[in-house]
Each structure stands twice: as C-alpha cells, then as structure tokens.
Amino acid sequence: MGQAIAVTREVRQLAKRAKDVAQARRLLAMAAVLDGASRRDAAKVGGMDRQTLRDWVIRFQRERAGRSRQHSFTGRAAQARQQA
C-alpha cells in the first residue's frame, strides 16, 4: 500500500470519528486533494477557500509528523531536510 493511500485512509477515518461537522468537512476536503481532486473543488467540498484548505493541510502534516517520525519522505524537499 502506498503512503498516499494510507494517509488518505487515515484522514477519512478521522473524518468519520469527528464529532464536529465542520472538522469532518475539512478532513474530507484534505482527503479529496489526496485523491487527486483540484484544490478548488476540494475547498468547495470543505466549505472553505483554497488558502484555508492549504493551511489545514499544513497543520495536519505538522501534527502527523509530530506523532510519528517513522514515515519516509522522498524528493528534493526531503533530501534538503535530511541534510539540514
């Protein structure tokens, strides 16, 4: 299973367990982006603008990274982080 699929599944599970409807919508918008939807369409699903969606994705990634440092990163950005 690819990492993107695992993250998408995790986000959808969090949305399912969310007690706050607005939070569930935000999580489903993030899952839509991970599934390949455009940011505009995903933001519409979540009832927000693209910038707000971006902010939520960044916050989610930070919190997720704080819980587990075991996931691997690929690409130039990851290489730069490893060298720093």
Backbone as JSON, one array per atom type, in Angstrom:
{
  "sequence": "MGQAIAVTREVRQLAKRAKDVAQARRLLAMAAVLDGASRRDAAKVGGMDRQTLRDWVIRFQRERAGRSRQHSFTGRAAQARQQA",
  "N": [[0.85, -1.17, 0.0], [0.59, 2.17, -0.87], [2.05, 5.19, 0.49], [0.49, 7.52, 0.2], [-2.07, 6.48, -0.1], [-2.43, 5.3, 2.39], [-2.36, 7.57, 4.03], [-4.58, 8.96, 3.06], [-6.58, 7.16, 3.77], [-6.31, 7.28, 6.55], [-7.03, 9.96, 7.01], [-9.7, 9.96, 6.16], [-10.78, 8.18, 8.05], [-10.42, 9.66, 10.38], [-12.17, 11.74, 9.8], [-14.58, 10.37, 9.83], [-14.78, 9.72, 12.53], [-14.95, 12.19, 13.68], [-16.52, 14.55, 15.79], [-17.33, 17.07, 15.35], [-18.96, 18.68, 12.8], [-17.94, 20.57, 10.98], [-15.21, 20.13, 11.19], [-15.06, 17.53, 10.2], [-15.81, 18.01, 7.53], [-13.6, 19.54, 6.7], [-11.55, 17.64, 6.92], [-12.44, 15.77, 5.03], [-12.17, 17.32, 2.76], [-9.39, 17.53, 2.62], [-8.79, 14.84, 2.16], [-9.93, 14.58, -0.35], [-8.19, 16.13, -1.92], [-5.88, 14.58, -1.67], [-6.76, 12.4, -3.05], [-6.67, 13.31, -5.59], [-8.31, 15.35, -6.48], [-8.98, 18.69, -7.64], [-7.64, 21.58, -5.99], [-9.44, 23.67, -5.77], [-11.96, 22.41, -6.13], [-11.88, 20.63, -3.97], [-11.75, 22.41, -1.83], [-14.24, 23.55, -2.07], [-15.83, 21.36, -1.38], [-15.19, 21.22, 1.3], [-16.24, 23.58, 2.19], [-14.75, 25.97, 2.22], [-12.12, 28.35, 1.37], [-9.35, 28.09, -1.01], [-6.93, 28.82, 0.22], [-7.41, 28.52, 2.96], [-7.82, 25.76, 3.0], [-5.23, 24.94, 2.29], [-3.82, 25.83, 4.55], [-4.94, 24.16, 6.51], [-4.1, 21.65, 5.6], [-1.32, 21.87, 5.89], [-1.16, 22.21, 8.68], [-2.23, 19.73, 9.51], [-0.28, 17.98, 8.48], [1.97, 18.73, 9.98], [1.16, 18.06, 12.6], [0.77, 15.33, 12.3], [3.34, 14.52, 11.63], [4.59, 15.11, 14.0], [3.57, 13.16, 15.68], [4.57, 10.78, 14.66], [7.67, 9.98, 13.59], [8.48, 8.14, 11.82], [7.7, 7.82, 9.19], [8.68, 7.86, 5.75], [10.21, 10.29, 3.63], [10.28, 11.49, 0.29], [11.99, 12.9, -2.53], [13.22, 16.21, -3.49], [12.77, 18.16, -1.47], [12.66, 16.6, 0.83], [15.24, 15.54, 0.85], [16.68, 17.87, 1.31], [15.8, 18.49, 3.88], [16.86, 16.33, 5.27], [19.59, 16.79, 5.02], [19.93, 19.08, 6.42]],
  "CA": [[0.0, 0.0, 0.0], [1.38, 3.39, -0.93], [1.91, 6.11, 1.63], [-0.63, 8.43, -0.04], [-3.31, 5.75, 0.18], [-2.52, 5.16, 3.85], [-2.7, 8.88, 4.6], [-5.97, 9.22, 2.68], [-7.43, 6.31, 4.61], [-6.24, 7.84, 7.9], [-7.81, 11.2, 7.03], [-11.13, 9.59, 6.09], [-11.15, 7.59, 9.34], [-10.54, 10.78, 11.31], [-13.42, 12.45, 9.46], [-15.69, 9.53, 10.28], [-14.86, 9.78, 14.0], [-15.06, 13.59, 14.13], [-17.8, 14.93, 16.38], [-17.62, 18.39, 14.8], [-19.27, 18.57, 11.37], [-17.02, 21.41, 10.22], [-13.92, 19.44, 11.16], [-15.21, 16.4, 9.28], [-15.77, 18.57, 6.17], [-12.21, 19.91, 6.4], [-10.79, 16.41, 6.71], [-12.84, 15.2, 3.75], [-11.56, 18.15, 1.72], [-7.99, 17.11, 2.52], [-8.79, 13.53, 1.52], [-10.22, 14.79, -1.77], [-6.94, 16.57, -2.54], [-5.0, 13.41, -1.72], [-7.3, 11.5, -4.08], [-6.43, 13.88, -6.91], [-9.23, 16.43, -6.82], [-8.35, 20.01, -7.66], [-7.76, 22.28, -4.7], [-10.67, 24.46, -5.8], [-13.08, 21.51, -5.88], [-11.76, 20.11, -2.61], [-12.11, 23.5, -0.93], [-15.7, 23.67, -2.15], [-16.35, 20.24, -0.58], [-14.98, 21.56, 2.7], [-16.89, 24.85, 2.53], [-13.7, 26.94, 2.53], [-11.36, 28.76, 0.18], [-8.14, 27.28, -1.21], [-5.9, 29.19, 1.2], [-7.77, 27.86, 4.22], [-7.53, 24.34, 2.81], [-3.77, 24.82, 2.35], [-3.43, 25.99, 5.95], [-5.35, 22.96, 7.24], [-3.23, 20.54, 5.18], [-0.03, 22.09, 6.53], [-1.33, 21.92, 10.11], [-2.4, 18.29, 9.64], [1.01, 17.34, 8.23], [2.83, 19.0, 11.14], [0.7, 17.26, 13.74], [1.02, 13.93, 11.98], [4.79, 14.31, 11.72], [4.94, 15.14, 15.42], [3.19, 11.89, 16.3], [5.39, 9.67, 14.19], [8.79, 10.38, 12.73], [8.91, 6.93, 11.13], [7.37, 7.78, 7.76], [9.8, 8.31, 4.92], [9.94, 11.35, 2.68], [11.05, 11.37, -0.94], [12.05, 14.13, -3.3], [14.24, 17.21, -3.16], [12.49, 18.79, -0.18], [13.05, 15.65, 1.87], [16.69, 15.49, 0.88], [17.15, 19.1, 1.93], [15.53, 18.35, 5.31], [17.79, 15.35, 5.84], [20.92, 17.36, 5.04], [19.96, 20.22, 7.35]],
  "C": [[0.89, 1.23, 0.0], [1.1, 4.31, 0.24], [0.71, 7.04, 1.44], [-1.95, 7.76, 0.26], [-3.5, 5.6, 1.68], [-2.92, 6.46, 4.5], [-4.16, 9.21, 4.29], [-6.92, 8.42, 3.55], [-7.47, 6.85, 6.04], [-7.11, 9.1, 8.01], [-9.3, 10.89, 7.0], [-11.61, 8.97, 7.41], [-11.31, 8.68, 10.4], [-11.83, 11.55, 11.07], [-14.63, 11.67, 9.96], [-15.89, 9.62, 11.78], [-15.09, 11.19, 14.54], [-16.47, 13.87, 14.67], [-18.26, 16.29, 15.85], [-17.8, 18.27, 13.29], [-18.29, 19.39, 10.53], [-15.64, 20.75, 10.12], [-13.98, 18.26, 10.19], [-15.16, 16.88, 7.83], [-14.36, 18.94, 5.77], [-11.36, 18.67, 6.11], [-11.16, 15.75, 5.38], [-12.3, 16.01, 2.58], [-10.1, 17.78, 1.53], [-7.89, 15.75, 1.83], [-9.06, 13.65, 0.02], [-8.97, 15.24, -2.52], [-6.0, 15.39, -2.7], [-5.46, 12.41, -2.78], [-7.16, 12.07, -5.48], [-7.39, 14.96, -7.33], [-8.47, 17.76, -6.88], [-8.54, 20.68, -6.31], [-9.04, 23.1, -4.64], [-11.88, 23.59, -5.48], [-13.06, 20.96, -4.46], [-12.16, 21.17, -1.59], [-13.62, 23.69, -0.92], [-16.37, 22.58, -1.33], [-16.29, 20.6, 0.9], [-15.64, 22.86, 3.13], [-15.9, 25.93, 2.92], [-13.03, 27.41, 1.25], [-10.06, 27.95, 0.11], [-7.05, 27.58, -0.18], [-6.16, 28.52, 2.55], [-7.5, 26.38, 4.14], [-6.03, 24.09, 2.92], [-3.29, 24.88, 3.8], [-3.77, 24.73, 6.76], [-4.47, 21.77, 6.88], [-1.87, 20.66, 5.87], [-0.1, 21.75, 8.02], [-1.46, 20.41, 10.35], [-1.06, 17.57, 9.48], [1.96, 17.55, 9.41], [2.45, 18.13, 12.33], [0.97, 15.79, 13.52], [2.51, 13.62, 12.1], [5.24, 14.31, 13.17], [4.61, 13.85, 16.13], [4.12, 10.76, 15.9], [6.45, 10.17, 13.22], [9.25, 9.21, 11.87], [8.57, 6.93, 9.65], [8.51, 8.39, 6.94], [9.32, 9.38, 3.95], [10.79, 11.09, 1.44], [11.08, 12.72, -1.63], [13.08, 15.11, -2.79], [14.02, 17.85, -1.79], [12.92, 17.88, 0.97], [14.56, 15.55, 1.98], [17.27, 16.71, 1.56], [16.94, 19.04, 3.44], [16.53, 17.41, 5.96], [19.2, 15.93, 5.96], [21.05, 18.48, 6.06], [20.23, 19.8, 8.76]]
}
